[in-house]
């Protein structure tokens, strides 16, 4: 019994002194302008943050939501915010049917992409090949790989180190625009370059 | 003899050690930043690859920014610590998992592809709560 009282008192003191172990969660707008949601779960309850700048605190229970002003955000989270890694950027390069040579407009993008890669701290580049649903599935796997490798070689020729590039091929399995089988869809004949 | 024993150790340990793939890269940092891996404390340097089960931490003067392989990003303020509990990003097999345990300090989380493709697998745990997301940037403090 005594232990319970001590535990209770020390918890009470903790709360009074502001030292109760606390998690504070603040929802922020995404860098692309959208706003997501955060669900905050404890074993007993759940709260969903939907408005940017709102927060809850969790000790034993979840507090009512409040609004955190920019000054407090900067004071508390400034160093973490400053260290945030730049937003990953993705590009799409497009191909003629059956070809693994990007079209002219796509090829012209490459110098800009190389420049962006060079500006990043410790950049990594994922190159993902895709096809539309025309023709044989296995051949499309092969074609999507050829497309991705062609882009890797072009980037390497422009000075991007091979060891920071990773190639993968999704064939016709991951269309940008879902279609039925055997559909020629220019928007699906693509290579995605994701720069992190 | 000693050399051949060492060789044997490498042969036995090498493949399993190499089999673990990098799940994130430490891209930005300042001050003192460290990683606890297999019970050993390593001083972190920019560009360092992070593995599942790594505990990334900062001292009073430290801060660090990490980018995961799916483009998810987490940055830590001073006196902070986060364990990468589990991470899987295999779009080909539609296999995704993102789970970290944020022990203390301040952090900024910004979702990546996993947050788009399988947001229900994202769990940002703290000692008091489990945070889930739907395409989100949020700030956390544990004190």
Interface residues (C-beta under 8 A of the other chain):
Chain A: X19 X21 X22 X23 X24 X25 X26 X27 X28 X29 X30 X31 X34 X35 X36 X37 X38 X39 X40 X41 X42 X49 X55 X58 X59 X62 X73 X76 X77 X78 X79 X80 X81 X82 X83 X84 X85 X87 X88 X120 X121 X122 X124 X168 X170 X173 X174 X194 X196
Chain B: X25 X26 X27 X28 X29 X30 X46 X47 X63 X64 X65 X66 X67 X69 X71 X73 X75 X76 X77 X78 X80 X91 X92 X106 X107 X108 X110 X111 X112 X115 X126 X127 X128 X129 X130 X131 X132 X133 X134 X135 X136 X137 X138 X139 X140 X141 X142 X143
